Amino acid sequence: MPRHLIRNFGTCLNSAGAATIAAVTSAPWSTAKTNLSMGAWYKSPNYKTNRQLIITNGNGSVAGYGLYISGDVTTDGSVYILNHNVAWNTCGFKVQDNVWHHYFLTIGASNDVTVYVDGVSRYTGTPTLGTPSGLSGFFNDGTVVTRGKVDDGRYYSSTLTADQVTNLYYGIEPPVTPTNWYKFDEGSGTSGTDSGSSPKTLGASGNTFPSYSSDVFMTSRTAVS
């Protein structure tokens, strides 16, 4: 049976670039490099410019890992995993539009990494990943300027299955609560509430917190049967 996607999350976070940041600064979500999952909905208006940070666990100037659309490695909308300050790992997939997409990364017990875009596996491999330290969050990892919108950011302390990631894309919740979960439904303010099982509020880390936006409607789509 085909599944239909009609999503509206209420509000999202909107970064106009400069020094905007939404991050946990006291410590990363976790220092784990295996048995985890993380991702978010992201919409980029200018994939050709700068790094478009989707989600990061760890500070870009220190260590950790994150998902990016990189404009300083290539300008073609390529999706990358960054082992912070060490190496870019291309996922072999490009996003060249200004619409919402769901990006998700899972890491298994043997450092087996899978990257999904819109519920479909686009990369598998075993890249070297740094141990997270410093901040975790969205838009800015300490070294980048991002212009885009993010919604429904999640970090799990377990490896979601392929079916669970695909179902998540279609709005079907996995049978496990995220460790950290940012719905961004506040609509206003200078922080991001964490609805996960081990909550860590997002702040501006000495910079400017992104604004909230109502641009969150994802048009309906149908999966391949």
Phi, psi and omega in degrees: 000134175290152177246143184250139181251116169226107187239139170212108188271004179094281173224166178223179174260140183235121178252127176267010179097216182053232186253026178288143182202144173230104190211153165275123188250341183288329180189156176294168177304320180198156173265008182291149174240359177221166177056059180207166177212146176201154179176181182193165166277139182215143179227119185246122179277345184213073183294345181277352187245123175061186174273133175259098182281122178272307180200143179220142170244094184123158184274131183299335180269001181236279183194173181125209182201153181201168176254133184222155157255115193262122174260356178252354169266308173222170179240030185247015178080020181291139178270135183229153160260131177251120165279102198309129177066012182235297188208145171265133178243108182290141178266358177069026182219142184240142175238114187235048178212169180252059176230166180289136172225153179257120181247133183213138181236133174237146178229122181273188185293335183253029182062027177277112188257136173231134175245129180248140170236120183055043174080003182245132178294125181243350181203138168224142180177185179229064180290155174288131181237139179279158176284123184297140170208164181079219186273160170225146179157223192222151173078318188216121180258017181104345184225355189240163171239120184242137173241111182179188180229143182227149179210153173051056178281136185222145170229127178246140175269040177201165182264112177290148177282166178301317179296322180293321178293316178298316178298322179299320176302323181269010174088013179261115186290138174294162181279025179220138181280136175301145173294320176225132188214115182248105182277338180056040179262009182297325179084335178196169177115183184234033176205166179236121182286139178257117180262013182279181183284341178227072194295141174221111184292142176274143176223193186263353177051045178079002179248217178246129178286139179300159177275161175269148182222152177264008181279078186230005185282123174259123182295157183292143178221158181237130179287158173292130183294000000 
